[in-house]
């Protein structure tokens, strides 16, 4: 965090998925204030971190991305 930038990282660990899949959805929120203006920029990114995966990985990944 600085005077013009703010960064949040959110980790949502999921372990109660069928077939014992274990993964984390990582979100990053980056907020920056542009110098000499009254504007701000917001960038949101997300990714999936797999701790353990099985046959359901493809289905979980596609539904997680579409819901985000």
mmJSON file of the N, C-alpha and C atoms, coordinates in Angstrom:
{"data_MODEL":{"atom_site":{
"group_PDB":["ATOM","ATOM","ATOM","ATOM","ATOM","ATOM","ATOM","ATOM","ATOM","ATOM","ATOM","ATOM","ATOM","ATOM","ATOM","ATOM","ATOM","ATOM","ATOM","ATOM","ATOM","ATOM","ATOM","ATOM","ATOM","ATOM","ATOM","ATOM","ATOM","ATOM","ATOM","ATOM","ATOM","ATOM","ATOM","ATOM","ATOM","ATOM","ATOM","ATOM","ATOM","ATOM","ATOM","ATOM","ATOM","ATOM","ATOM","ATOM","ATOM","ATOM","ATOM","ATOM","ATOM","ATOM","ATOM","ATOM","ATOM","ATOM","ATOM","ATOM","ATOM","ATOM","ATOM","ATOM","ATOM","ATOM","ATOM","ATOM","ATOM","ATOM","ATOM","ATOM","ATOM","ATOM","ATOM","ATOM","ATOM","ATOM","ATOM","ATOM","ATOM","ATOM","ATOM","ATOM","ATOM","ATOM","ATOM","ATOM","ATOM","ATOM","ATOM","ATOM","ATOM","ATOM","ATOM","ATOM","ATOM","ATOM","ATOM","ATOM","ATOM","ATOM","ATOM","ATOM","ATOM","ATOM","ATOM","ATOM","ATOM","ATOM","ATOM","ATOM","ATOM","ATOM","ATOM","ATOM","ATOM","ATOM","ATOM","ATOM","ATOM","ATOM","ATOM","ATOM","ATOM","ATOM","ATOM","ATOM","ATOM","ATOM","ATOM","ATOM","ATOM","ATOM","ATOM","ATOM","ATOM","ATOM","ATOM","ATOM","ATOM","ATOM","ATOM","ATOM","ATOM","ATOM","ATOM","ATOM","ATOM","ATOM","ATOM","ATOM","ATOM","ATOM","ATOM","ATOM","ATOM","ATOM","ATOM","ATOM","ATOM","ATOM","ATOM","ATOM","ATOM","ATOM","ATOM","ATOM","ATOM","ATOM","ATOM","ATOM","ATOM","ATOM","ATOM","ATOM","ATOM","ATOM","ATOM","ATOM","ATOM","ATOM","ATOM","ATOM","ATOM","ATOM","ATOM","ATOM","ATOM","ATOM","ATOM","ATOM","ATOM","ATOM","ATOM","ATOM","ATOM","ATOM","ATOM","ATOM","ATOM","ATOM","ATOM","ATOM"],
"id":[1,2,3,4,5,6,7,8,9,10,11,12,13,14,15,16,17,18,19,20,21,22,23,24,25,26,27,28,29,30,31,32,33,34,35,36,37,38,39,40,41,42,43,44,45,46,47,48,49,50,51,52,53,54,55,56,57,58,59,60,61,62,63,64,65,66,67,68,69,70,71,72,73,74,75,76,77,78,79,80,81,82,83,84,85,86,87,88,89,90,91,92,93,94,95,96,97,98,99,100,101,102,103,104,105,106,107,108,109,110,111,112,113,114,115,116,117,118,119,120,121,122,123,124,125,126,127,128,129,130,131,132,133,134,135,136,137,138,139,140,141,142,143,144,145,146,147,148,149,150,151,152,153,154,155,156,157,158,159,160,161,162,163,164,165,166,167,168,169,170,171,172,173,174,175,176,177,178,179,180,181,182,183,184,185,186,187,188,189,190,191,192,193,194,195,196,197,198,199,200,201,202,203,204],
"type_symbol":["N","C","C","N","C","C","N","C","C","N","C","C","N","C","C","N","C","C","N","C","C","N","C","C","N","C","C","N","C","C","N","C","C","N","C","C","N","C","C","N","C","C","N","C","C","N","C","C","N","C","C","N","C","C","N","C","C","N","C","C","N","C","C","N","C","C","N","C","C","N","C","C","N","C","C","N","C","C","N","C","C","N","C","C","N","C","C","N","C","C","N","C","C","N","C","C","N","C","C","N","C","C","N","C","C","N","C","C","N","C","C","N","C","C","N","C","C","N","C","C","N","C","C","N","C","C","N","C","C","N","C","C","N","C","C","N","C","C","N","C","C","N","C","C","N","C","C","N","C","C","N","C","C","N","C","C","N","C","C","N","C","C","N","C","C","N","C","C","N","C","C","N","C","C","N","C","C","N","C","C","N","C","C","N","C","C","N","C","C","N","C","C","N","C","C","N","C","C","N","C","C","N","C","C"],
"label_atom_id":["N","CA","C","N","CA","C","N","CA","C","N","CA","C","N","CA","C","N","CA","C","N","CA","C","N","CA","C","N","CA","C","N","CA","C","N","CA","C","N","CA","C","N","CA","C","N","CA","C","N","CA","C","N","CA","C","N","CA","C","N","CA","C","N","CA","C","N","CA","C","N","CA","C","N","CA","C","N","CA","C","N","CA","C","N","CA","C","N","CA","C","N","CA","C","N","CA","C","N","CA","C","N","CA","C","N","CA","C","N","CA","C","N","CA","C","N","CA","C","N","CA","C","N","CA","C","N","CA","C","N","CA","C","N","CA","C","N","CA","C","N","CA","C","N","CA","C","N","CA","C","N","CA","C","N","CA","C","N","CA","C","N","CA","C","N","CA","C","N","CA","C","N","CA","C","N","CA","C","N","CA","C","N","CA","C","N","CA","C","N","CA","C","N","CA","C","N","CA","C","N","CA","C","N","CA","C","N","CA","C","N","CA","C","N","CA","C","N","CA","C","N","CA","C","N","CA","C","N","CA","C","N","CA","C","N","CA","C"],
"label_alt_id":[null,null,null,null,null,null,null,null,null,null,null,null,null,null,null,null,null,null,null,null,null,null,null,null,null,null,null,null,null,null,null,null,null,null,null,null,null,null,null,null,null,null,null,null,null,null,null,null,null,null,null,null,null,null,null,null,null,null,null,null,null,null,null,null,null,null,null,null,null,null,null,null,null,null,null,null,null,null,null,null,null,null,null,null,null,null,null,null,null,null,null,null,null,null,null,null,null,null,null,null,null,null,null,null,null,null,null,null,null,null,null,null,null,null,null,null,null,null,null,null,null,null,null,null,null,null,null,null,null,null,null,null,null,null,null,null,null,null,null,null,null,null,null,null,null,null,null,null,null,null,null,null,null,null,null,null,null,null,null,null,null,null,null,null,null,null,null,null,null,null,null,null,null,null,null,null,null,null,null,null,null,null,null,null,null,null,null,null,null,null,null,null,null,null,null,null,null,null,null,null,null,null,null,null],
"label_comp_id":["UNK","UNK","UNK","UNK","UNK","UNK","UNK","UNK","UNK","UNK","UNK","UNK","UNK","UNK","UNK","UNK","UNK","UNK","UNK","UNK","UNK","UNK","UNK","UNK","UNK","UNK","UNK","UNK","UNK","UNK","UNK","UNK","UNK","UNK","UNK","UNK","UNK","UNK","UNK","UNK","UNK","UNK","UNK","UNK","UNK","UNK","UNK","UNK","UNK","UNK","UNK","UNK","UNK","UNK","UNK","UNK","UNK","UNK","UNK","UNK","UNK","UNK","UNK","UNK","UNK","UNK","UNK","UNK","UNK","UNK","UNK","UNK","UNK","UNK","UNK","UNK","UNK","UNK","UNK","UNK","UNK","UNK","UNK","UNK","UNK","UNK","UNK","UNK","UNK","UNK","UNK","UNK","UNK","UNK","UNK","UNK","UNK","UNK","UNK","UNK","UNK","UNK","UNK","UNK","UNK","UNK","UNK","UNK","UNK","UNK","UNK","UNK","UNK","UNK","UNK","UNK","UNK","UNK","UNK","UNK","UNK","UNK","UNK","UNK","UNK","UNK","UNK","UNK","UNK","UNK","UNK","UNK","UNK","UNK","UNK","UNK","UNK","UNK","UNK","UNK","UNK","UNK","UNK","UNK","UNK","UNK","UNK","UNK","UNK","UNK","UNK","UNK","UNK","UNK","UNK","UNK","UNK","UNK","UNK","UNK","UNK","UNK","UNK","UNK","UNK","UNK","UNK","UNK","UNK","UNK","UNK","UNK","UNK","UNK","UNK","UNK","UNK","UNK","UNK","UNK","UNK","UNK","UNK","UNK","UNK","UNK","UNK","UNK","UNK","UNK","UNK","UNK","UNK","UNK","UNK","UNK","UNK","UNK","UNK","UNK","UNK","UNK","UNK","UNK"],
"label_asym_id":["A","A","A","A","A","A","A","A","A","A","A","A","A","A","A","A","A","A","A","A","A","A","A","A","A","A","A","A","A","A","A","A","A","A","A","A","A","A","A","A","A","A","A","A","A","A","A","A","A","A","A","A","A","A","A","A","A","A","A","A","A","A","A","A","A","A","A","A","A","A","A","A","A","A","A","A","A","A","A","A","A","A","A","A","A","A","A","A","A","A","A","A","A","A","A","A","A","A","A","A","A","A","A","A","A","A","A","A","A","A","A","A","A","A","A","A","A","A","A","A","A","A","A","A","A","A","A","A","A","A","A","A","A","A","A","A","A","A","A","A","A","A","A","A","A","A","A","A","A","A","A","A","A","A","A","A","A","A","A","A","A","A","A","A","A","A","A","A","A","A","A","A","A","A","A","A","A","A","A","A","A","A","A","A","A","A","A","A","A","A","A","A","A","A","A","A","A","A","A","A","A","A","A","A"],
"label_entity_id":["1","1","1","1","1","1","1","1","1","1","1","1","1","1","1","1","1","1","1","1","1","1","1","1","1","1","1","1","1","1","1","1","1","1","1","1","1","1","1","1","1","1","1","1","1","1","1","1","1","1","1","1","1","1","1","1","1","1","1","1","1","1","1","1","1","1","1","1","1","1","1","1","1","1","1","1","1","1","1","1","1","1","1","1","1","1","1","1","1","1","1","1","1","1","1","1","1","1","1","1","1","1","1","1","1","1","1","1","1","1","1","1","1","1","1","1","1","1","1","1","1","1","1","1","1","1","1","1","1","1","1","1","1","1","1","1","1","1","1","1","1","1","1","1","1","1","1","1","1","1","1","1","1","1","1","1","1","1","1","1","1","1","1","1","1","1","1","1","1","1","1","1","1","1","1","1","1","1","1","1","1","1","1","1","1","1","1","1","1","1","1","1","1","1","1","1","1","1","1","1","1","1","1","1"],
"label_seq_id":[1,1,1,2,2,2,3,3,3,4,4,4,5,5,5,6,6,6,7,7,7,8,8,8,9,9,9,10,10,10,11,11,11,12,12,12,13,13,13,14,14,14,15,15,15,16,16,16,17,17,17,18,18,18,19,19,19,20,20,20,21,21,21,22,22,22,23,23,23,24,24,24,25,25,25,26,26,26,27,27,27,28,28,28,29,29,29,30,30,30,31,31,31,32,32,32,33,33,33,34,34,34,35,35,35,36,36,36,37,37,37,38,38,38,39,39,39,40,40,40,41,41,41,42,42,42,43,43,43,44,44,44,45,45,45,46,46,46,47,47,47,48,48,48,49,49,49,50,50,50,51,51,51,52,52,52,53,53,53,54,54,54,55,55,55,56,56,56,57,57,57,58,58,58,59,59,59,60,60,60,61,61,61,62,62,62,63,63,63,64,64,64,65,65,65,66,66,66,67,67,67,68,68,68],
"pdbx_PDB_ins_code":[null,null,null,null,null,null,null,null,null,null,null,null,null,null,null,null,null,null,null,null,null,null,null,null,null,null,null,null,null,null,null,null,null,null,null,null,null,null,null,null,null,null,null,null,null,null,null,null,null,null,null,null,null,null,null,null,null,null,null,null,null,null,null,null,null,null,null,null,null,null,null,null,null,null,null,null,null,null,null,null,null,null,null,null,null,null,null,null,null,null,null,null,null,null,null,null,null,null,null,null,null,null,null,null,null,null,null,null,null,null,null,null,null,null,null,null,null,null,null,null,null,null,null,null,null,null,null,null,null,null,null,null,null,null,null,null,null,null,null,null,null,null,null,null,null,null,null,null,null,null,null,null,null,null,null,null,null,null,null,null,null,null,null,null,null,null,null,null,null,null,null,null,null,null,null,null,null,null,null,null,null,null,null,null,null,null,null,null,null,null,null,null,null,null,null,null,null,null,null,null,null,null,null,null],
"Cartn_x":[0.838,0.0,0.893,0.577,1.24,0.151,0.545,-0.441,-1.339,-0.83,-1.603,-1.984,-1.516,-1.785,-2.273,-3.163,-3.699,-3.848,-3.355,-3.394,-3.995,-5.031,-5.652,-5.433,-5.063,-5.007,-5.925,-6.88,-7.871,-7.71,-7.568,-7.443,-8.658,-9.449,-10.623,-10.332,-9.909,-9.573,-10.843,-10.95,-12.108,-11.635,-12.196,-11.793,-12.987,-14.198,-15.38,-16.009,-15.17,-15.632,-15.714,-16.68,-16.777,-15.463,-15.233,-14.048,-12.756,-12.868,-11.729,-10.809,-11.33,-10.515,-10.232,-9.067,-8.705,-8.008,-8.598,-8.033,-8.321,-7.691,-7.844,-8.091,-9.051,-9.271,-8.6,-7.595,-6.858,-7.374,-7.765,-8.2,-7.214,-6.928,-6.071,-6.801,-6.975,-7.624,-6.559,-6.3,-5.294,-6.002,-5.87,-6.513,-5.403,-5.412,-4.387,-5.054,-4.583,-5.048,-4.068,-4.591,-3.736,-3.295,-2.0,-1.509,-2.097,-2.36,-2.87,-4.223,-4.985,-6.336,-7.278,-8.542,-9.536,-9.988,-9.11,-9.444,-8.695,-9.302,-8.676,-8.806,-7.933,-7.936,-8.149,-9.019,-9.268,-8.998,-8.11,-7.825,-8.092,-8.926,-9.242,-8.776,-7.953,-7.518,-7.815,-7.917,-8.158,-7.445,-7.175,-6.542,-6.882,-6.72,-7.001,-5.684,-5.469,-4.286,-4.758,-4.252,-4.662,-3.715,-4.275,-3.498,-3.551,-4.716,-4.921,-6.047,-5.868,-6.922,-7.192,-8.395,-8.808,-9.479,-10.338,-11.015,-11.948,-12.362,-13.309,-12.628,-11.316,-10.568,-11.076,-11.277,-11.736,-13.1,-14.028,-15.379,-15.372,-14.611,-14.539,-13.886,-12.823,-12.118,-13.002,-13.719,-14.576,-15.735,-16.341,-17.451,-16.961,-15.772,-15.223,-14.927,-14.356,-14.031,-15.299,-16.308,-17.537,-18.304,-18.244,-18.933,-18.206,-16.924,-16.169,-16.442],
"Cartn_y":[-1.168,0.0,1.246,2.172,3.471,4.537,5.77,6.853,6.724,6.105,6.031,4.608,3.6,2.216,1.399,0.477,-0.421,-1.795,-2.831,-4.19,-5.136,-5.869,-6.892,-8.245,-9.237,-10.614,-11.431,-12.099,-12.884,-14.336,-15.235,-16.665,-17.369,-17.998,-18.746,-20.231,-20.887,-22.306,-23.142,-24.085,-24.97,-26.405,-27.069,-28.456,-29.406,-28.897,-29.75,-30.072,-30.236,-30.53,-32.044,-32.543,-33.991,-34.597,-35.834,-36.611,-36.038,-35.274,-34.759,-33.828,-33.097,-32.084,-30.971,-30.424,-29.34,-28.26,-27.062,-25.971,-24.639,-23.612,-22.266,-21.326,-20.438,-19.395,-18.141,-17.678,-16.482,-15.293,-14.258,-13.013,-11.92,-11.058,-9.917,-8.659,-7.735,-6.453,-5.384,-4.695,-3.644,-2.328,-1.372,-0.064,0.987,1.807,2.848,4.168,5.206,6.554,7.18,7.729,8.328,9.711,10.01,11.313,12.473,13.552,14.804,14.647,13.657,13.487,13.096,13.04,12.582,11.177,10.409,9.067,8.006,6.839,5.67,4.495,3.52,2.313,1.129,0.223,-1.004,-2.181,-3.09,-4.304,-5.491,-6.41,-7.613,-8.812,-9.657,-10.886,-12.051,-13.238,-14.425,-15.609,-16.585,-17.812,-18.939,-20.147,-21.321,-21.99,-22.252,-22.968,-24.342,-25.377,-26.746,-27.344,-27.826,-28.533,-30.032,-30.497,-31.9,-31.919,-32.678,-32.707,-34.134,-34.331,-35.637,-35.436,-36.344,-36.301,-35.101,-34.494,-33.385,-32.034,-32.004,-30.75,-29.895,-30.47,-29.71,-29.085,-29.852,-29.345,-28.227,-28.413,-27.394,-26.127,-26.285,-25.126,-24.318,-24.993,-24.257,-23.565,-24.209,-23.574,-22.437,-22.558,-21.493,-20.258,-20.464,-19.338,-18.668,-19.444,-18.849,-18.102,-18.565,-17.882,-16.606,-16.552,-15.348,-14.236],
"Cartn_z":[0.0,0.0,0.0,-0.876,-0.913,-0.967,-1.168,-1.245,-2.476,-3.54,-4.78,-5.183,-4.441,-4.823,-3.632,-3.931,-2.91,-3.545,-2.887,-3.422,-2.396,-2.809,-1.973,-2.64,-1.863,-2.349,-1.457,-2.091,-1.368,-1.791,-0.822,-1.091,-0.506,-1.362,-0.93,-1.112,-0.031,-0.107,-0.028,-0.936,-0.983,-0.783,0.195,0.444,0.545,0.376,0.51,-0.847,-1.855,-3.205,-3.367,-4.173,-4.375,-4.87,-4.506,-4.886,-4.305,-3.227,-2.458,-3.235,-4.209,-4.864,-3.863,-3.912,-3.011,-3.822,-3.819,-4.588,-3.916,-4.426,-3.896,-5.064,-4.917,-5.917,-5.382,-6.115,-5.713,-6.505,-5.798,-6.438,-6.066,-7.017,-6.751,-7.198,-6.272,-6.546,-6.449,-7.536,-7.595,-7.895,-6.992,-7.146,-7.162,-8.203,-8.319,-8.662,-8.045,-8.322,-9.315,-10.392,-11.412,-10.969,-11.118,-10.656,-11.454,-10.765,-11.363,-12.052,-11.695,-12.251,-11.114,-11.439,-10.465,-10.821,-11.46,-11.936,-11.13,-11.09,-10.483,-11.435,-11.241,-12.061,-11.135,-11.54,-10.79,-11.71,-11.272,-12.032,-11.124,-11.597,-10.837,-11.651,-11.043,-11.695,-10.775,-11.363,-10.562,-11.184,-10.352,-10.802,-9.849,-10.315,-9.491,-9.152,-7.875,-7.407,-6.949,-7.567,-7.239,-6.214,-5.088,-4.089,-4.366,-4.779,-5.115,-6.143,-7.193,-8.202,-8.657,-9.154,-9.661,-11.008,-11.377,-12.67,-12.822,-11.748,-11.794,-12.065,-12.203,-12.339,-13.5,-14.666,-15.827,-15.62,-15.041,-14.806,-13.755,-12.689,-11.637,-12.171,-12.938,-13.477,-14.421,-15.312,-16.261,-15.544,-14.546,-13.837,-12.941,-12.355,-11.521,-12.367,-13.522,-14.41,-14.924,-15.318,-15.829,-14.73,-13.504,-12.401,-11.99,-12.231,-11.855,-12.825],
"occupancy":[1.0,1.0,1.0,1.0,1.0,1.0,1.0,1.0,1.0,1.0,1.0,1.0,1.0,1.0,1.0,1.0,1.0,1.0,1.0,1.0,1.0,1.0,1.0,1.0,1.0,1.0,1.0,1.0,1.0,1.0,1.0,1.0,1.0,1.0,1.0,1.0,1.0,1.0,1.0,1.0,1.0,1.0,1.0,1.0,1.0,1.0,1.0,1.0,1.0,1.0,1.0,1.0,1.0,1.0,1.0,1.0,1.0,1.0,1.0,1.0,1.0,1.0,1.0,1.0,1.0,1.0,1.0,1.0,1.0,1.0,1.0,1.0,1.0,1.0,1.0,1.0,1.0,1.0,1.0,1.0,1.0,1.0,1.0,1.0,1.0,1.0,1.0,1.0,1.0,1.0,1.0,1.0,1.0,1.0,1.0,1.0,1.0,1.0,1.0,1.0,1.0,1.0,1.0,1.0,1.0,1.0,1.0,1.0,1.0,1.0,1.0,1.0,1.0,1.0,1.0,1.0,1.0,1.0,1.0,1.0,1.0,1.0,1.0,1.0,1.0,1.0,1.0,1.0,1.0,1.0,1.0,1.0,1.0,1.0,1.0,1.0,1.0,1.0,1.0,1.0,1.0,1.0,1.0,1.0,1.0,1.0,1.0,1.0,1.0,1.0,1.0,1.0,1.0,1.0,1.0,1.0,1.0,1.0,1.0,1.0,1.0,1.0,1.0,1.0,1.0,1.0,1.0,1.0,1.0,1.0,1.0,1.0,1.0,1.0,1.0,1.0,1.0,1.0,1.0,1.0,1.0,1.0,1.0,1.0,1.0,1.0,1.0,1.0,1.0,1.0,1.0,1.0,1.0,1.0,1.0,1.0,1.0,1.0,1.0,1.0,1.0,1.0,1.0,1.0],
"B_iso_or_equiv":[0.0,0.0,0.0,0.0,0.0,0.0,0.0,0.0,0.0,0.0,0.0,0.0,0.0,0.0,0.0,0.0,0.0,0.0,0.0,0.0,0.0,0.0,0.0,0.0,0.0,0.0,0.0,0.0,0.0,0.0,0.0,0.0,0.0,0.0,0.0,0.0,0.0,0.0,0.0,0.0,0.0,0.0,0.0,0.0,0.0,0.0,0.0,0.0,0.0,0.0,0.0,0.0,0.0,0.0,0.0,0.0,0.0,0.0,0.0,0.0,0.0,0.0,0.0,0.0,0.0,0.0,0.0,0.0,0.0,0.0,0.0,0.0,0.0,0.0,0.0,0.0,0.0,0.0,0.0,0.0,0.0,0.0,0.0,0.0,0.0,0.0,0.0,0.0,0.0,0.0,0.0,0.0,0.0,0.0,0.0,0.0,0.0,0.0,0.0,0.0,0.0,0.0,0.0,0.0,0.0,0.0,0.0,0.0,0.0,0.0,0.0,0.0,0.0,0.0,0.0,0.0,0.0,0.0,0.0,0.0,0.0,0.0,0.0,0.0,0.0,0.0,0.0,0.0,0.0,0.0,0.0,0.0,0.0,0.0,0.0,0.0,0.0,0.0,0.0,0.0,0.0,0.0,0.0,0.0,0.0,0.0,0.0,0.0,0.0,0.0,0.0,0.0,0.0,0.0,0.0,0.0,0.0,0.0,0.0,0.0,0.0,0.0,0.0,0.0,0.0,0.0,0.0,0.0,0.0,0.0,0.0,0.0,0.0,0.0,0.0,0.0,0.0,0.0,0.0,0.0,0.0,0.0,0.0,0.0,0.0,0.0,0.0,0.0,0.0,0.0,0.0,0.0,0.0,0.0,0.0,0.0,0.0,0.0,0.0,0.0,0.0,0.0,0.0,0.0],
"pdbx_formal_charge":[null,null,null,null,null,null,null,null,null,null,null,null,null,null,null,null,null,null,null,null,null,null,null,null,null,null,null,null,null,null,null,null,null,null,null,null,null,null,null,null,null,null,null,null,null,null,null,null,null,null,null,null,null,null,null,null,null,null,null,null,null,null,null,null,null,null,null,null,null,null,null,null,null,null,null,null,null,null,null,null,null,null,null,null,null,null,null,null,null,null,null,null,null,null,null,null,null,null,null,null,null,null,null,null,null,null,null,null,null,null,null,null,null,null,null,null,null,null,null,null,null,null,null,null,null,null,null,null,null,null,null,null,null,null,null,null,null,null,null,null,null,null,null,null,null,null,null,null,null,null,null,null,null,null,null,null,null,null,null,null,null,null,null,null,null,null,null,null,null,null,null,null,null,null,null,null,null,null,null,null,null,null,null,null,null,null,null,null,null,null,null,null,null,null,null,null,null,null,null,null,null,null,null,null],
"auth_seq_id":[1,1,1,2,2,2,3,3,3,4,4,4,5,5,5,6,6,6,7,7,7,8,8,8,9,9,9,10,10,10,11,11,11,12,12,12,13,13,13,14,14,14,15,15,15,16,16,16,17,17,17,18,18,18,19,19,19,20,20,20,21,21,21,22,22,22,23,23,23,24,24,24,25,25,25,26,26,26,27,27,27,28,28,28,29,29,29,30,30,30,31,31,31,32,32,32,33,33,33,34,34,34,35,35,35,36,36,36,37,37,37,38,38,38,39,39,39,40,40,40,41,41,41,42,42,42,43,43,43,44,44,44,45,45,45,46,46,46,47,47,47,48,48,48,49,49,49,50,50,50,51,51,51,52,52,52,53,53,53,54,54,54,55,55,55,56,56,56,57,57,57,58,58,58,59,59,59,60,60,60,61,61,61,62,62,62,63,63,63,64,64,64,65,65,65,66,66,66,67,67,67,68,68,68],
"auth_comp_id":["UNK","UNK","UNK","UNK","UNK","UNK","UNK","UNK","UNK","UNK","UNK","UNK","UNK","UNK","UNK","UNK","UNK","UNK","UNK","UNK","UNK","UNK","UNK","UNK","UNK","UNK","UNK","UNK","UNK","UNK","UNK","UNK","UNK","UNK","UNK","UNK","UNK","UNK","UNK","UNK","UNK","UNK","UNK","UNK","UNK","UNK","UNK","UNK","UNK","UNK","UNK","UNK","UNK","UNK","UNK","UNK","UNK","UNK","UNK","UNK","UNK","UNK","UNK","UNK","UNK","UNK","UNK","UNK","UNK","UNK","UNK","UNK","UNK","UNK","UNK","UNK","UNK","UNK","UNK","UNK","UNK","UNK","UNK","UNK","UNK","UNK","UNK","UNK","UNK","UNK","UNK","UNK","UNK","UNK","UNK","UNK","UNK","UNK","UNK","UNK","UNK","UNK","UNK","UNK","UNK","UNK","UNK","UNK","UNK","UNK","UNK","UNK","UNK","UNK","UNK","UNK","UNK","UNK","UNK","UNK","UNK","UNK","UNK","UNK","UNK","UNK","UNK","UNK","UNK","UNK","UNK","UNK","UNK","UNK","UNK","UNK","UNK","UNK","UNK","UNK","UNK","UNK","UNK","UNK","UNK","UNK","UNK","UNK","UNK","UNK","UNK","UNK","UNK","UNK","UNK","UNK","UNK","UNK","UNK","UNK","UNK","UNK","UNK","UNK","UNK","UNK","UNK","UNK","UNK","UNK","UNK","UNK","UNK","UNK","UNK","UNK","UNK","UNK","UNK","UNK","UNK","UNK","UNK","UNK","UNK","UNK","UNK","UNK","UNK","UNK","UNK","UNK","UNK","UNK","UNK","UNK","UNK","UNK","UNK","UNK","UNK","UNK","UNK","UNK"],
"auth_asym_id":["A","A","A","A","A","A","A","A","A","A","A","A","A","A","A","A","A","A","A","A","A","A","A","A","A","A","A","A","A","A","A","A","A","A","A","A","A","A","A","A","A","A","A","A","A","A","A","A","A","A","A","A","A","A","A","A","A","A","A","A","A","A","A","A","A","A","A","A","A","A","A","A","A","A","A","A","A","A","A","A","A","A","A","A","A","A","A","A","A","A","A","A","A","A","A","A","A","A","A","A","A","A","A","A","A","A","A","A","A","A","A","A","A","A","A","A","A","A","A","A","A","A","A","A","A","A","A","A","A","A","A","A","A","A","A","A","A","A","A","A","A","A","A","A","A","A","A","A","A","A","A","A","A","A","A","A","A","A","A","A","A","A","A","A","A","A","A","A","A","A","A","A","A","A","A","A","A","A","A","A","A","A","A","A","A","A","A","A","A","A","A","A","A","A","A","A","A","A","A","A","A","A","A","A"],
"auth_atom_id":["N","CA","C","N","CA","C","N","CA","C","N","CA","C","N","CA","C","N","CA","C","N","CA","C","N","CA","C","N","CA","C","N","CA","C","N","CA","C","N","CA","C","N","CA","C","N","CA","C","N","CA","C","N","CA","C","N","CA","C","N","CA","C","N","CA","C","N","CA","C","N","CA","C","N","CA","C","N","CA","C","N","CA","C","N","CA","C","N","CA","C","N","CA","C","N","CA","C","N","CA","C","N","CA","C","N","CA","C","N","CA","C","N","CA","C","N","CA","C","N","CA","C","N","CA","C","N","CA","C","N","CA","C","N","CA","C","N","CA","C","N","CA","C","N","CA","C","N","CA","C","N","CA","C","N","CA","C","N","CA","C","N","CA","C","N","CA","C","N","CA","C","N","CA","C","N","CA","C","N","CA","C","N","CA","C","N","CA","C","N","CA","C","N","CA","C","N","CA","C","N","CA","C","N","CA","C","N","CA","C","N","CA","C","N","CA","C","N","CA","C","N","CA","C","N","CA","C","N","CA","C","N","CA","C","N","CA","C"],
"pdbx_PDB_model_num":[1,1,1,1,1,1,1,1,1,1,1,1,1,1,1,1,1,1,1,1,1,1,1,1,1,1,1,1,1,1,1,1,1,1,1,1,1,1,1,1,1,1,1,1,1,1,1,1,1,1,1,1,1,1,1,1,1,1,1,1,1,1,1,1,1,1,1,1,1,1,1,1,1,1,1,1,1,1,1,1,1,1,1,1,1,1,1,1,1,1,1,1,1,1,1,1,1,1,1,1,1,1,1,1,1,1,1,1,1,1,1,1,1,1,1,1,1,1,1,1,1,1,1,1,1,1,1,1,1,1,1,1,1,1,1,1,1,1,1,1,1,1,1,1,1,1,1,1,1,1,1,1,1,1,1,1,1,1,1,1,1,1,1,1,1,1,1,1,1,1,1,1,1,1,1,1,1,1,1,1,1,1,1,1,1,1,1,1,1,1,1,1,1,1,1,1,1,1,1,1,1,1,1,1]
}}}
